[in-house]
Amino acid sequence: MREIVFDTETTGLSFSGGDRLVEIGCIELVNRVPTGNSFHAYLNPDRPMAAEAFAVHGLSDAFLADKGRFADHVNELLAFLEDSPLVAHNASFDFGFLNGELKLCGRAAVDLDRMVDTLAIARARLPGAKHSLDALCSRFGVDRSHRVFHGALLDAQLLAQVYVELMGGRQIGFALVQDEAVSAPVSNAPPAVPTIARAPRQFAPSVEEAARHAEFLTTITEPLWTTEPR
C-alpha cells in the first residue's frame, strides 16, 4: 500500500484571500514504511510574505525570489503523488492550498476521498490530549530537536513517523521485505525451553498418620459417605 505524507508552507491562512504556497514536501510510504523517496520544492508566490507567516517558517521574499512557480513543478509533483492517498495534519488546510494552486494551473483538483487527516485520527484515538504535531511527536517519542522553524519536508518526515504510531506502530511493516533466499518464517519469540519429564512422586501416609486419620473419622456424625441417598 503506497501513501504520501505531505505538508505545505504558505504566505498566510487563506488561499481565497490571496495567499499562496511557498513550500511543499512529500514523503513516500509503502506499507507505512518510508522508502526514502521524496518530493520537495520551494515556490515563488508572486506576492509579499506576511510577517506572521515568516515568523513560522522563516522563508523570506528574498529567499523565494529566484524559486520556480507552482506551475513549474506541477508535472513533477503530480507524477510523484500518482493516485495514492495523501496524509496531512489538518489536511483540509493543505488540500485547500494544493487544489487552489492546481486550479490556477488548469489542472484537476485532487479528490478529497484521497485525504487522510492525522488531526482527525488523533482526536478520535486520543480524546482530551493535545493534538498539535509537536505534542504528538512528544507523545510518541519522535525526535524534533532539529526543528527550529516549520519546514514542509521536515514536518512531513515528522508526521510520517507520527502517522505510523497513530495507526498502531510498525507492525504492518514486519517481514514484508525479506531476503528472497529466506523461505522460513522469522519469529521474534524466545527459543523454547525443553521440558524435563520427572517420575511421579508417591506421598503415602505413615502408620501413625493413618491411625490418627481413622480416629478422626469416628468423631464425624452422619458422614456423607455412609448416608443413604434420599
N, C-alpha and C positions, 0 to 999 in steps of 0.2 A: 504494500500500500504506500503510495507516494503522496506526501503532503508538503506544502510550502508554508513555512513560518515567515511572516514579514512584518516590517514596521516602517513607518514614514516619519519624516520631519517636515514641517510646513512653516509658512510665514505667519500663520495665525490659526484661528479656530474655525473659520467659515469659508468654505470654497465658494458658496453662493455670494458671499460678501466680498469676493475678490482675492482671497488668499490662495496660495499655490503650493505645490510640492517643491521641496528643495533637496530632499534626500529620500531614497528608498533602498532598503536592504532586505534580502530574501535568503533563507536557509532551506536547503532540501533535506527532508527526512524520508527515509524508506523504512517501513515497519517501525516508525518512531525512533530510528537511529540516524543521527546526522551522517550524511555521506561525504561531507567535505565540499560539495558543490554549492555555490552561492552566486547571487547576483547583487551588485551594488552600484549605485550611481548618485553623484551629486548633480543637482539640476538648477539651472539659472531660471529664477521665477519671473524675470522681467518686471519686477516691482520691488520697492524697498522692503527690507526686513523690519518687522515690528520689534521694538525694544524688548517686549515681553517674550517673544519667540527666541530672540537672540540669547536672552538670559538662560533659556532652557537648553538649546543645542549648540550655541556658540558659533553658528555659521553666519559670517558677515557678508554684506553686499560685495565687498572687495574680493573675498574668497570665491564667491559664486559667479563673479562677473565673467570669467572665461570658461565656465562649465557649459555643457550642452543643454539644450532644452529637452523637455519630456519627449517631444516628437522625435528627437534624435536617438532616443534609447528605446522607443516603444516596441520596435520589432524584436530586439534582443530580449526585452522584458517579457513579452508575450510568449516568445519561444521557450523561455525558462519556466514560466508559470504553467504552460500546457493547459490541461483541463483538471489539474489537481485541486483538491480542497485547499483553501487559503486560511491559515491560522493567524489571528492577530488579537491583541489585547485592546478591549473596547473597539471591536472590529468595525462597527458601523462608522466610526470616525475615519479609519484608514480606507475603508471601502468608498466612503463618500468622496474623498480626495482622489483615489485611484480612478473611480468611474468618471469623476468630473474631468480629469485630465484626458482620459480615453475619449470622452465625448468631444472635447476640443480638437482632438486629432482625427475625428471622424471614425473612430473605432467603436465596436460594440462594447457595451458595459459588461463587466464580469457579473455573472448570475449570482444573486445573493444566496442561492441554495448552496453555493460553494463556501460560504462564510462559516468559519468556526471561531467563536468568540471565547477566548480564555477567561475574560472577565465574567461572563455569564456562567461558565463552568465553575469558576472559583466561588462565585456567590452561591451556587446551588450545592456545592460539595463542602464548603467551609462557611456556613452561615455564622454571622457575628464576628468573623475575623476581618482583618484588613486585606484588601484585595488589589492594592497597587502592585506594580511589577516589583518594586523594591521590597515591599512587605512579603510577597510570595517568594522572592529569592531568599530572604532571611529565613522564612519558614522551612524551605526545602534545602537549605544549606548550599545554595548556588552562589559562588564567589562573584561579587560585583565590585571588588575593591578597586579595580582599574577603571571604574565608570565615574568620570568627573562630570562630563556633560552627557545629555541624551545623544545617542547616535543611532541611526536606523539599523545599521548592520550589527553593531554591538548589542542593541536591545533585542534584535531578532535572535541572536545567539543565546542571550539570557532567557528569552521567552521560550525558545525551543526546549531548554532544559526544564523550565517550569512546566511547560505543557506535558512533557513526558511524565513528570511527577504527578501532575493533576490527573492523568489518565491511568495511574496505577504503577508508575515506575517503569523500569526497563525489562519487565518480564517478557513483553511481547517480542523483544529482540533476541532472547536467549536461543542459541542453537539454530538461528535462521541462516547464518552464514558459517559454514563449516568447510573444512578441508574435504575435497571430493574423495580423497583416499580413505577417509574415515567413515566407515559404514555403521559401526556400532553406536548406539545412543550414548550420549555423555550424561553422567549423573553427578550431581554435587553432593549426594548423600555420603556419609562416612562409611567406611568399609564395615561389613557385618562382623560382629564378634562371634566366633564359633561357640556353640553351646556344648558343654561337657555333661554327659549323662552320668548320674550317680545312682547307685543301688538304693532302693527304698530302705529307710531306717525302720527298725522294729522297736516299739516302745511298750513292752509287756510290763504289767504291774507286778510288783514284788508280792510275796506271800502275805506279808504284813498289810500291804495296801489293799489287797483283795479281801482280806478278813475285815478290815475297817469299813470297806465299801458295803460288804454284806450286812454288817451290823447296822450301818446307817439305813439301809433299805428297810429293815424291820421296824423302823420308827415312823415310816410313812403310812398314814391312814388312807385306806381305799386307793391304792396306787392304780393309775390308769392302765397299766399293762396287765392287771388281773381283773379289771372291771368288765362285765359282760356288756356288749353293745346294746343300746336301748332302741 
